[in-house]
Amino acid sequence: MGVSPRNAARFCWVMTILGFIIGAIGMATGYMYLFYIGLIMLVLFMIVLPTIVVRCPYCKEKLPTRGMANMKKCPYCGKELP
């Protein structure tokens, strides 16, 4: 079946935080390439991946990433999430 939506949402949040930390370190130290890497990670893991990956495995609708850890059923089709 692939990656569960809950695990995909957690991964996106962890990588978003990591991107923010890398970007902040880049700004603080003056290493702008670290800042740009962090910025790319923020865009990728806050916007792009949640839109593509965090979907219901049954109806394929985009699931809200906020509150995903406690979500038991898809709000669209009502089926239980893995």
Stockholm file with secondary structure:
# STOCKHOLM 1.0

chainA/1-82         MGVSPRNAARFCWVMTILGFIIGAIGMATGYMYLFYIGLIMLVLFMIVLPTIVVRCPYCKEKLPTRGMANMKKCPYCGKELP
#=GR chainA/1-82 SS CCSCHHHHHHHHHHHHHHHHHHHHHHHHHTCHHHHHHHHHHHHIIIIIHHHHHCBCTTTCCBCCSTTGGGCCBCTTTCCBCC
#=GC SS_cons        CCSCHHHHHHHHHHHHHHHHHHHHHHHHHTCHHHHHHHHHHHHIIIIIHHHHHCBCTTTCCBCCSTTGGGCCBCTTTCCBCC
//
